[in-house]
Amino acid sequence: MITSIFRHFVLLFLVHLFSLQFLSLQASDFSSHSTNLTLTCWKIEKNALLKFKEGLKDPSGRLSSWVGDYCCAWHGIGCHPQTGHVTELDLRNPYGNQFLTRDPTAFELSSLQGEINPSLLGLKYLKYLDLSSNNFEQTPIPNFIGSFTHLHYLNLSYASFSGLVPPHLGNLSNLKYLDLSTNTILMGGTFQHIWVSDLNWISSLSLLKYLNLGEIDLSSTSTNWLQILNMLPSLVELHLPYCNLRNLPPSLSVLNFSSIKIINLHGNDITSSLPNWLFNISTLVKLRLSDNEIWGSLTNIDAWKNNPCNLQVLVLSRNRIMTGEIVKLVESLSKYCNNSLEELDLSYNDFDGQIPPSLGNLKNMKYLSLHQNSFSGPFPVSMGNLSSLKGLSIFSNKFNGRIPETIGKLKDLTYLYLDDNNWGGVISKIHFFHLKNLKYFWLSSNVGENPLIFDVGDSWVPPFSLKAISIVNCKMDLKFPVWLQTQKELSYIHLIKVGISNLLPDWFWKLTPKIKDLSLRNNKLGGNLPNSLIFATNSYIDLSLNLFEGPIPSFSGVIALCLRQNLLSGSIPTNFNLELFYLDLSENRLNGSIPCSINKLESLEVLSLEKNQLSGKIPSWKKLRRLGLLDLSNNNLSGTIPTSLCAQSLLFHVKLDNNNLHGKLSSLRNCTSLVELSVVNNQFSGSIPRWIGESLPWLQILQLRGNMFRGKIPTNFCLLSKLHVLDLGLNTLSGLIPPCLGNLSSLHCLVNHSSDRYCDGYGFILYHYWDDHNMEFFVKGKWLDFTDILDLLNLIDLSSNNLEGEIPEEIMKLSALGTLNLSHNRLTGNIPKKIGDLQQLETLDLSVNHLSGQIPAIMSSMTLLNHLNLSHNDLSGPIPSANQFQTFNDPSIFEGNPKLCGAPLPNSCSTHKTDTGKDRDENWLEMLWFYIGVVYGFVVGFWAVCGTLVIKRSWRHAYFQFIEEMKDRIYVFVAVRVPRL
């Protein structure tokens, strides 16, 4: 007994001793991430990590801790607490992805770069791998990642991969989280393409709960993507935004989405209708189908009556859902989803009609977005029942009537956007009674005669503290609203066209240090501005279209300043913020020269000084590397255009009209980005440069009118494929009209040129600029302003020159041409018979030329033609009387053509039958007999005199003797008279 016990004890001792020896051997090869172990890491895993590090660039030193033997303590490494094996590799960029980061410089510095070394295969126990938001320089996702069979979590999002997603990822059978989402456009404008050719490998990931393939091209899988993903029973979240899916299958034979809660198919240009199966998923909580082309009705909404509705978020914005469906949708939602729905976004669709009162049944609604539709009628009073509502956005509709006072009950409301509707009546303090949480308020009305009245009284103390307010085109009190001085958090104030006048109160200027965006445009505010104004850093200020007087003060912190159309005087200041990128001082009374200090504004993108009294020369601006738009028109500037103006070649809009500038345009040769060039009414001379057609491929508008250009029109103008406005009138050009002008492709079809006009990086700036500014064009015999339809204006004006020859038939190919002015030249020949092909032509002026022949009858089919001038030519025959010509009742249109007949001219065509073949034959015979008579008379007269002298010798001698005597007399007369003189 004792012996057996002793043996058993010895055996246990040996086993324990062996275990300790085994553990001591293992301890030399691994370490633990746990706090209760001090073991070193496995050597093979440490070496794998160090080799991986060697293939990376680490600008910020994020991997600087990767030294020593304790790799489990390295940055981004996690180890199993018992075995010490590396199970986690988390090297995500701490500054988020490239488009959402608040610090782009720090993000770029913290991005790991290079390639992923296959040495990572040494991490055989890896369960968690996150390399997101780094820069792997458009290399493909490595195939070997599919060998990490223990992976539960894989995140390679926004890491600048490109190429084919390896189907080897289908080997990751334990994967629960997969994020491969990317950005197609990288910082700097670089494009990358990452795609999936076959999705079948995903069906092997049966444990997958989260899948995000955002912006990966799935177009090759568009026919079966849904059937494959439907085989993932554990899937909870599905994110496939911008994947080029195009098609949303209408049905599924078996619905296997038993766990799914979130479906995001945003931005796929899906062109199908809403399928039934979407509303049969009882687990669905969030559905995002925005930014597609989904069409049709919403008849499938009633599917919820057979399934419980747990939907909290429904986003259908930016689609083409059929009009008139709003009642059906709201009724269904209020009936089946009234206890769950928290967010409804139907913005940017084709909905119309009235919002039903049942909207008020959605009592858990927190965010309601109905903007950019065509909803009409009054907004329902029942909205006051939406007690949980935090955000209401219904701008840009056709709502009318009074704004319901029940809005004042929504105590949780933080933003309220009511602008761009047809509101009437009065909005008072009752509308804001309980809105203590309101932070953002937008209001405007499109009613012109009886605008919405904003009347809250002088003594009103609001219950809220706003951060931003915008009231546009409403009627407020003449005095600046006193209650604004209680709003201490305001950083955004827009009070545009609200009728306020007089002086701005002193207390207002105390608010400005916090204001980042201020617009008091289009009111009647006057008086002098304070000498010095301080605003928040990087602020936008617009005080245009008012009556402010005196000198321009200093604006501290301002990077965009618009003081257009005031009564400001004096010289242009020299102390603008050096970060200023937008400066508009146009239409004031400024004088003196343009200060050279503007050259210090290296961020300046827009400079408009038009319609002032500025004089002197245009300064040299070598440092304005970002200047894109320059308008110095309507001043008294002189001299030449400085060569430094185009040193950086970013300038795309130059307007120098109505000055005293001279010389040649060679200074603009390097402005290769020019879209608009206008130097009307100056003293530029010489030939029109050929380089305009060669060096300015983006040119859309070219106005050289009213200068002293001479010579021929360069034929390489025909290379300007984007040109849609060409005005060379009032010069001394000669030669023929180039037939190749018919090749101007931008005039072959109606297009909106704005996408080219707003160059990259300048879209917002130009939108603001063109919102206020007009461009003048010589149309219909007078100067007209164009703004809203400038991008649709198609014009050729070659008037008041010395052009000759015929009107080229090729110009009749310009079917989108709206204005053609060839008047006051020396053109000959007939009006081209194919002129009827110019069906978009509204203005045609061929007056004061030498055109002949008849007016083509086909011109009566030009139904848009409303301004015509054919006067002072040599046209003949009847004036067409059908269709459009019935509206041309002014005789001056046709005067100066004595051979024309018919209305509106007084001479009738009843005695003119020039159109019949008989008349033409009779005229031909008359002319034949006339020429025969002339020839016969010449022959008879010649031989009657000369023949007599030949035949009669005495007559011949007498004739030549007479000639000799006359010669002698003339000689004597000259010899006597000349010496006396």
C-alpha positions, 0 to 999 in steps of 0.5 A: 500500500505504502509502496503504491502510494510512493510510486504514484507520488514519484510519478506525479513529481516527474510529470510536474518536473517535465511540465516545468522544463517544457514551459521553461523552454517555451518561455524563451520564444514568446512573451505575453501582452497580459500584465501578469506574464513577462514572457518574451514573444515568439521569435518567428512572429517577432521577425515577421513583424520586423520584416513587415516594418522594413517594407513600410515608410513611416513618416510620423514614427508610429512604429518607433516602439517596434524594438526589443524582444517584447513585441506584445508591447509594441504599438498596434500589437495584441497577443493572446494572454496565455500562449503569447501568440500575436492575435491582433495587428491594429495599424489604422491611421489615428486621424481617420480616413482622408476625406473625414479627417479634420487635420489633412496634414497630420493624416498624411504624415501618419499614413503608413506607405509601401507594401504589405510583406508576405512575412506576415504569414508568420502570424499564424494565429492572427484574428484581428487585422486593421490596416485601414486609412493608410497609403499602400500606393494603389497596390493590389490587396495581397492574395496571401491575406486569404491564408489567415484562416483564424481571422475574425476581423479584417479592415483594409478600408481607405488604404489606397488599394487597387486592382482585383479583390482576391477571391482567396478572401473566401478562405476566411471562413471564421470572418465576422467583420469585413471592410474593404471600402475605399475612395475612388478619388484620392487626395490630389485628384488621383483615380483608383479602380478596385473591383470584384469580378465574381462574388461567389467567394463571399458565400463561404463566409457564413459567419459574416455579420458586417460587410462593407464594399463601399466604392468597389466596382461590382458591375460585373456581379450586377446580375447575381449579387443579391442571390449570393449575399442572401446566402449569408444568414448571419449578416447584420449590416450590409454596406454597398454604396457607390458599387455600380450595381445598377439593378435591384432584383424585384424578387427573391425565391427565398428570403434568407436575411433573417438577421439583417438590420442595416442595408445601405445601397446609396449611390448605385444609380439603381434604375428599378422600382422598389421591390417587395422583398425589402418590406418583408424583412421584419428585422430591418432597422435602417434602409438607405437607398438614396442617390439612385434612379429608383422610379415608380410608385410605392405600392409595396409599402403595404407589405408591412401589414403582414410583417412587423415594422421595426424600421427606424431609418428610411432614406429614399432621397435623390431618386425619381419616385413617382409624383403623387405618392406621398399620401400613400407613403405617409398613411402606410408609415403612420399605420405600420411604423408609427412606433419605430420610425425616427428618420424619414428622408424623401428629399430630392425626388419628384413628390408633389401634392399635399402632406396628409395630416396623418404625418402627426401620427409618427410620434417618434420621428426625430428627423424629417427631410422633405426638401427639394420636391414639389409639395404644395398647399399648407403644411399640416397643423398636426406636425405639432404632435411630433414631440420628439422632432429634432430636425425639420427640413422642408426647404425648396418646395411650393408650400404656401399659406401660413406657417403653422403655429404648432411648430412652436410646440416642438421643444426638442427642435434643433434645426428648422429649414423653411426657406424657398417656399411660397409662404404668406401671412405672418410669423410671430413669436408664437412660432418659437414659443417652446423652441428652447433648443433651436440652433439653426433657423432658415426662412425665405419666401418666393412670394413677391407682392405680399411677402411673408412678414417676420414680426416678433416685436422690439421687446422680444427675448427669444427662448433659444440661443441660435448659432445660425440664422438666415432670413431672405426675401421677407419683410422685417421691421425697418430697424435692425432686429434688436433681439439679435443682441441676445444671441451670443452664440451666433456665427452665421447671419444672413438677413438678405432683402428683408427691408431693413434700413438706416444705420447698423447699431453699435451693439451689432459690431460687438458680435462680429468677433464671433461671426464667420459668415455675415450677409446683409445683402440687398437692403438699404443700410447706410452710413459709414462703416467703422474704421476697423472691423474684427471678425472670426478667423476665416470669415465670409462677409457680404454687405453688397447692394446697400448704401454704405458710404465713406472709405473702406475700413480694415476687415480683420480675419476676413477671407471673402469680402463683397462690398459690391454696389454701395456708395463707398469712396476713396482709394482701395485699402492696402491692408487686407488680410493676407489670406483673402481669396475673394475680393469684390469692390465693384460698382462703387465710387473708388478712385486712384490706382490699383495698389501694388499691395494686392500682389501680397494676397497670394491666396486671392482667387477672385478680384472684381473692381469693375464700375469704379473710377480707377485710373493708372496702369494694371500692376504687375501681379507675379505672386497671385498664383491662384487668381482665377477671375479678374474683372477690371472693366468700366474704369479709366485704366490705361497702358498695356496688359502686364506680362506677369498676369498669366505667369501661373496660367490659372486665370480663366476669366478676364474682363477688361471692357471699357477702359483705355488699354492699348497694345497687343494681347500677347501678354495673355498667351500663357493664360492657357486656362482661359474660359472667358476673355473680354476686352470690349471697347479699348484700343488694342490693335494689330492682327487678331493673334493666331495663338488664341485658337492654338493656346486656349483650348478651354475658351468659351467666350471671346469678346474683342469688340470695339477695338482696332484689330485689322486683318483676317479672322484667323482660321484656327479659331475653328479649333476652339471646340468649346467656344459658344460666344464670338464677338469681333464686331466694330473693328476693321477686319477684312477678307472672307468669313472662314467657312470652318466656323461651321466646325465650332462643335459647341454650337452644333447642339444645345448644351449647358456650358456651366460645368466647364465654366466653373473650373475645379476648385472655383465652383462655390466662388463662381456661384457666389460671383455670378449670383450677383454679376451680369455679363453684357453682350451686344444682342438685338442691336443693344447691350443686354445683361445676361446672368441666369442664361449665360451658359445657354447663350450662343452668339456670333457677331462679326458686324461693323467690319470690312468683311467680304465675299459670301456667307459660308454655307458651313455656318448653317451647320451651327444648329444651336446658334441663337444670335448671328450678326453679320451687319455693316460689312461688304458681303455679297451673294445670296442668303444661304438656302439652308439658313432654315437649319438654324432652328434655334436662331433668335436674332439675325442681322444681315443689314447694310451689306450687298446681299442679293437674291430672294429671301429664302421662304424656308426662313418662315419655319424659324419659329424662334426668330424674333429679331430680324434686320435685312435692311439696306441690301439688294434683295429682291422678290416677295417677303415671305408672309407665313408663320414667323414673318407675320410678326415682322411688321416694322418696315425698317426691317426690310428698307433699303431693298428697292426690289423687295415687295410685300408686307410690311413694305408699301409696294405690292407684289401684284405687278411683280411676277418674278417667280414664274418661268414665263417672266424669266423667259421674257426678261431673257429675251428683252436682254438679248435684243438689247445687247444685239441693238448695242452691237449693231449700233456700234458697228454702224457708227464705227464704219460710217465715220472710219469707212468714209475716211478710208474710201474718200481720199480728199476727206482723209487729207482734210481730216489729218490737216485739221489735226496738224493745225490744232496741234500747232495752235496748242503748242504756240499757246502753251509756249507763250503762256507758260513763261508769263506764269 
